[in-house]
Amino acid sequence: MAMAELSTPKTTSPFLNSSSRLRLSSKLHLSNHFRHLLPPLHTTTPNSKISCSVSQNSQAPVAVQENGLVKTKKECYGVFCLTYDLKAEEETRSWKKLINIAVSGAAGMISNHLLFKLASGEVFGPDQPIALKLLGSERSIQALEGVAMELEDSLFPLLREVDIGTDPNEVFQDVEWAILIGAKPRGPGMERADLLDINGQIFAEQGKALNKVASPNVKVLVVGNPCNTNALICLKNAPNIPAKNFHALTRLDENRAKCQLALKAGVFYDKVSNMTIWGNHSTTQVPDFLNARINGLPVKEVITDHKWLEEGFTESVQKRGGLLIQKWGRSSAASTAVSIVDAIKSLVTPTPEGDWFSTGVYTDGNPYGIEEGLVFSMPCRSKGDGDYELVKDVEIDDYLRKRIAKSEAELLAEKRCVAHLTGEGIAYCDLGPVDTMLPGEV
Ligand code: LMR
């Protein structure tokens, strides 16, 4: 473990904001970059000691002592190794209990947008302190330290801990939320079956780790593609966590669909509601214009060009990710991060009366006749407690039924390809030469 030692008088000092109490000692271990950030120290406290890990090559966990209690902080980063007592200050006394949030692929572009939103309080609220547990690969560890440094420098009052690491068995310890972004993109010439296998291995390992060390009611949002099947693999490897707690991100598709409808109708997008994305986050997904509403009216009453709805609109949503890659030269990152925020907020705040949101969830017990044992995007509502229920009273006509069946068939084929990773026997991959694509692969 690379540790930098700094001798100081035993002291207590407010840091970052007046509510953050930290205790420093004559044996203070801090990263070099951190030393110059320390404010002047004052108020001495006897027998306090803090040690901070400063490098991912660190071997030993960090021992932190506060009020005689020694805590072990594995791989904590810089300023976030310091201890604090939220109950000691007027300002923070009313805050909720700290929650642990894991983010994989934490050094990537999506995370670079997301982490700062999480830390600012935009997602979980202004009285919800958080600890970020950042998972990266060996290759990205320097970048991960860079992310942690930027988080330090942002002085977010609600961000109380940041740990970085490469082992999900350590990083996922006690997490209440896991946002799984890290996955390999499909490279040139790579078969979809290969992609499913490579990424599936990652999500099988992470599912096992969550099962072993996460909070038993952890909520898991899978973003890494192909996210529906990755979420399925993850949940199958985590039998102690309710299957209902796993989500595949289709909120980006919902947001894209709302935007397209708003454009066509000439209204601002907050006028579009009840937008369901059915199925897979792929080009078979079904943006449901039958049940969606504009200004409270059925979309088909507001937009009378039904041919456009069936063809232009549907295809524009299905292929939006691909178009974006053509323009940007890379996958969507900022809008994906925004949609992750939206997806989580939809679970931690009550759904407005009469509305719903889309998320990819386990199909067992669904009222739409979709095959069980899949992760499929469907309309959901939440009371704001982190949980959700499926919306029952949606209309499914022949058009929708046929297209939903196509996405269902695709997910069943993906499932057969990963049977070796879900504990369901020998994999048999019959995706075929015209296998379906991620939105970004078109
Ligand atoms: C998106 O929808 O923008 C991404 O899932 C595209 C991709 O394939 O990375």
Residues whose N, C-alpha, C, O or C-beta is under 5 A from the ligand:
A	BS01	LMR	G321 S331 S332 L438 P439 G440 E441
